[in-house]
Amino acid sequence: MPEITQEELDLFERYKGLGDVEEVESNLSEVPKMKFESVITKASELTGFNKKVLSKISQGLDLKVEDGNVFVGDKPIEDYADEEWADFLPALKGINQKQTVNFVEQSNTGKKKVTATRHIGVDLVKSLYGTEKDSVN
């Protein structure tokens, strides 16, 4: 039987200090997920992309951050996003698409289109009463 050196014995004691083998294996299995989440967080900060959306659509891709730039493989993420994620860009970039609401004015001048925003009430009050006072939030 081979002799165990003091260095090997010290190393074994360190391994035992890590805990149960199953627990260590379980913790090690979480490392890729934690690395992915770290890359997603950094990529989101650098690009301004929505972290949750980026996490969902980049599963399984070679996403990396190098020198303050974000890449999918060797392609800058912005180029990759334009080519591969075009349908997701509004959600990825956090763009609220404006909606148009049609209504008939009471003055019977015809239909008027108003862009639906959080200030639609202000636009309506201004158009009805001709006031410039912005008292509605």
MODELLER restraints for C-alpha pairs under 7 A, 6 or more apart:
rsr = mdl.restraints
at = mdl.atoms
rsr.add(forms.Gaussian(group=physical.xy_distance, feature=features.Distance(at['CA:18:A'], at['CA:24:A']), mean=6.97, stdev=0.5))
rsr.add(forms.Gaussian(group=physical.xy_distance, feature=features.Distance(at['CA:39:A'], at['CA:64:A']), mean=6.50, stdev=0.5))
rsr.add(forms.Gaussian(group=physical.xy_distance, feature=features.Distance(at['CA:39:A'], at['CA:65:A']), mean=6.74, stdev=0.5))
rsr.add(forms.Gaussian(group=physical.xy_distance, feature=features.Distance(at['CA:40:A'], at['CA:51:A']), mean=6.55, stdev=0.5))
rsr.add(forms.Gaussian(group=physical.xy_distance, feature=features.Distance(at['CA:40:A'], at['CA:55:A']), mean=6.17, stdev=0.5))
rsr.add(forms.Gaussian(group=physical.xy_distance, feature=features.Distance(at['CA:41:A'], at['CA:51:A']), mean=6.44, stdev=0.5))
rsr.add(forms.Gaussian(group=physical.xy_distance, feature=features.Distance(at['CA:43:A'], at['CA:65:A']), mean=6.59, stdev=0.5))
rsr.add(forms.Gaussian(group=physical.xy_distance, feature=features.Distance(at['CA:43:A'], at['CA:70:A']), mean=5.95, stdev=0.5))
rsr.add(forms.Gaussian(group=physical.xy_distance, feature=features.Distance(at['CA:44:A'], at['CA:50:A']), mean=6.25, stdev=0.5))
rsr.add(forms.Gaussian(group=physical.xy_distance, feature=features.Distance(at['CA:44:A'], at['CA:51:A']), mean=5.29, stdev=0.5))
rsr.add(forms.Gaussian(group=physical.xy_distance, feature=features.Distance(at['CA:48:A'], at['CA:93:A']), mean=6.77, stdev=0.5))
rsr.add(forms.Gaussian(group=physical.xy_distance, feature=features.Distance(at['CA:49:A'], at['CA:92:A']), mean=5.20, stdev=0.5))
rsr.add(forms.Gaussian(group=physical.xy_distance, feature=features.Distance(at['CA:49:A'], at['CA:93:A']), mean=4.95, stdev=0.5))
rsr.add(forms.Gaussian(group=physical.xy_distance, feature=features.Distance(at['CA:50:A'], at['CA:92:A']), mean=5.06, stdev=0.5))
rsr.add(forms.Gaussian(group=physical.xy_distance, feature=features.Distance(at['CA:50:A'], at['CA:93:A']), mean=6.11, stdev=0.5))
rsr.add(forms.Gaussian(group=physical.xy_distance, feature=features.Distance(at['CA:50:A'], at['CA:94:A']), mean=6.29, stdev=0.5))
rsr.add(forms.Gaussian(group=physical.xy_distance, feature=features.Distance(at['CA:53:A'], at['CA:91:A']), mean=6.92, stdev=0.5))
rsr.add(forms.Gaussian(group=physical.xy_distance, feature=features.Distance(at['CA:53:A'], at['CA:92:A']), mean=5.72, stdev=0.5))
rsr.add(forms.Gaussian(group=physical.xy_distance, feature=features.Distance(at['CA:54:A'], at['CA:92:A']), mean=6.47, stdev=0.5))
rsr.add(forms.Gaussian(group=physical.xy_distance, feature=features.Distance(at['CA:61:A'], at['CA:72:A']), mean=6.73, stdev=0.5))
rsr.add(forms.Gaussian(group=physical.xy_distance, feature=features.Distance(at['CA:62:A'], at['CA:72:A']), mean=5.41, stdev=0.5))
rsr.add(forms.Gaussian(group=physical.xy_distance, feature=features.Distance(at['CA:62:A'], at['CA:73:A']), mean=5.13, stdev=0.5))
rsr.add(forms.Gaussian(group=physical.xy_distance, feature=features.Distance(at['CA:63:A'], at['CA:71:A']), mean=5.77, stdev=0.5))
rsr.add(forms.Gaussian(group=physical.xy_distance, feature=features.Distance(at['CA:63:A'], at['CA:72:A']), mean=4.57, stdev=0.5))
rsr.add(forms.Gaussian(group=physical.xy_distance, feature=features.Distance(at['CA:63:A'], at['CA:73:A']), mean=6.38, stdev=0.5))
rsr.add(forms.Gaussian(group=physical.xy_distance, feature=features.Distance(at['CA:64:A'], at['CA:70:A']), mean=5.80, stdev=0.5))
rsr.add(forms.Gaussian(group=physical.xy_distance, feature=features.Distance(at['CA:64:A'], at['CA:71:A']), mean=5.34, stdev=0.5))
rsr.add(forms.Gaussian(group=physical.xy_distance, feature=features.Distance(at['CA:64:A'], at['CA:72:A']), mean=6.48, stdev=0.5))
rsr.add(forms.Gaussian(group=physical.xy_distance, feature=features.Distance(at['CA:65:A'], at['CA:71:A']), mean=6.30, stdev=0.5))
rsr.add(forms.Gaussian(group=physical.xy_distance, feature=features.Distance(at['CA:70:A'], at['CA:76:A']), mean=5.99, stdev=0.5))
rsr.add(forms.Gaussian(group=physical.xy_distance, feature=features.Distance(at['CA:70:A'], at['CA:77:A']), mean=5.67, stdev=0.5))
rsr.add(forms.Gaussian(group=physical.xy_distance, feature=features.Distance(at['CA:71:A'], at['CA:77:A']), mean=4.79, stdev=0.5))
rsr.add(forms.Gaussian(group=physical.xy_distance, feature=features.Distance(at['CA:72:A'], at['CA:80:A']), mean=6.83, stdev=0.5))
rsr.add(forms.Gaussian(group=physical.xy_distance, feature=features.Distance(at['CA:90:A'], at['CA:96:A']), mean=6.98, stdev=0.5))
rsr.add(forms.Gaussian(group=physical.xy_distance, feature=features.Distance(at['CA:98:A'], at['CA:115:A']), mean=6.42, stdev=0.5))
rsr.add(forms.Gaussian(group=physical.xy_distance, feature=features.Distance(at['CA:98:A'], at['CA:116:A']), mean=6.24, stdev=0.5))
rsr.add(forms.Gaussian(group=physical.xy_distance, feature=features.Distance(at['CA:98:A'], at['CA:117:A']), mean=6.98, stdev=0.5))
rsr.add(forms.Gaussian(group=physical.xy_distance, feature=features.Distance(at['CA:99:A'], at['CA:115:A']), mean=5.81, stdev=0.5))
rsr.add(forms.Gaussian(group=physical.xy_distance, feature=features.Distance(at['CA:99:A'], at['CA:116:A']), mean=5.29, stdev=0.5))
rsr.add(forms.Gaussian(group=physical.xy_distance, feature=features.Distance(at['CA:100:A'], at['CA:113:A']), mean=6.35, stdev=0.5))
rsr.add(forms.Gaussian(group=physical.xy_distance, feature=features.Distance(at['CA:100:A'], at['CA:114:A']), mean=5.76, stdev=0.5))
rsr.add(forms.Gaussian(group=physical.xy_distance, feature=features.Distance(at['CA:100:A'], at['CA:115:A']), mean=4.60, stdev=0.5))
rsr.add(forms.Gaussian(group=physical.xy_distance, feature=features.Distance(at['CA:100:A'], at['CA:116:A']), mean=5.69, stdev=0.5))
rsr.add(forms.Gaussian(group=physical.xy_distance, feature=features.Distance(at['CA:101:A'], at['CA:113:A']), mean=5.90, stdev=0.5))
rsr.add(forms.Gaussian(group=physical.xy_distance, feature=features.Distance(at['CA:101:A'], at['CA:114:A']), mean=5.51, stdev=0.5))
rsr.add(forms.Gaussian(group=physical.xy_distance, feature=features.Distance(at['CA:101:A'], at['CA:115:A']), mean=6.26, stdev=0.5))
rsr.add(forms.Gaussian(group=physical.xy_distance, feature=features.Distance(at['CA:101:A'], at['CA:116:A']), mean=6.26, stdev=0.5))
rsr.add(forms.Gaussian(group=physical.xy_distance, feature=features.Distance(at['CA:102:A'], at['CA:111:A']), mean=6.67, stdev=0.5))
rsr.add(forms.Gaussian(group=physical.xy_distance, feature=features.Distance(at['CA:102:A'], at['CA:112:A']), mean=6.14, stdev=0.5))
rsr.add(forms.Gaussian(group=physical.xy_distance, feature=features.Distance(at['CA:102:A'], at['CA:113:A']), mean=4.95, stdev=0.5))
rsr.add(forms.Gaussian(group=physical.xy_distance, feature=features.Distance(at['CA:102:A'], at['CA:114:A']), mean=6.61, stdev=0.5))
rsr.add(forms.Gaussian(group=physical.xy_distance, feature=features.Distance(at['CA:103:A'], at['CA:111:A']), mean=5.90, stdev=0.5))
rsr.add(forms.Gaussian(group=physical.xy_distance, feature=features.Distance(at['CA:103:A'], at['CA:112:A']), mean=6.15, stdev=0.5))
rsr.add(forms.Gaussian(group=physical.xy_distance, feature=features.Distance(at['CA:103:A'], at['CA:113:A']), mean=6.94, stdev=0.5))
rsr.add(forms.Gaussian(group=physical.xy_distance, feature=features.Distance(at['CA:104:A'], at['CA:110:A']), mean=6.06, stdev=0.5))
rsr.add(forms.Gaussian(group=physical.xy_distance, feature=features.Distance(at['CA:104:A'], at['CA:111:A']), mean=4.70, stdev=0.5))
rsr.add(forms.Gaussian(group=physical.xy_distance, feature=features.Distance(at['CA:104:A'], at['CA:112:A']), mean=6.46, stdev=0.5))
rsr.add(forms.Gaussian(group=physical.xy_distance, feature=features.Distance(at['CA:105:A'], at['CA:111:A']), mean=6.38, stdev=0.5))
rsr.add(forms.Gaussian(group=physical.xy_distance, feature=features.Distance(at['CA:105:A'], at['CA:112:A']), mean=6.92, stdev=0.5))
rsr.add(forms.Gaussian(group=physical.xy_distance, feature=features.Distance(at['CA:119:A'], at['CA:137:A']), mean=6.51, stdev=0.5))
rsr.add(forms.Gaussian(group=physical.xy_distance, feature=features.Distance(at['CA:121:A'], at['CA:136:A']), mean=6.75, stdev=0.5))
rsr.add(forms.Gaussian(group=physical.xy_distance, feature=features.Distance(at['CA:122:A'], at['CA:134:A']), mean=6.42, stdev=0.5))
rsr.add(forms.Gaussian(group=physical.xy_distance, feature=features.Distance(at['CA:122:A'], at['CA:136:A']), mean=5.68, stdev=0.5))
rsr.add(forms.Gaussian(group=physical.xy_distance, feature=features.Distance(at['CA:126:A'], at['CA:132:A']), mean=6.26, stdev=0.5))
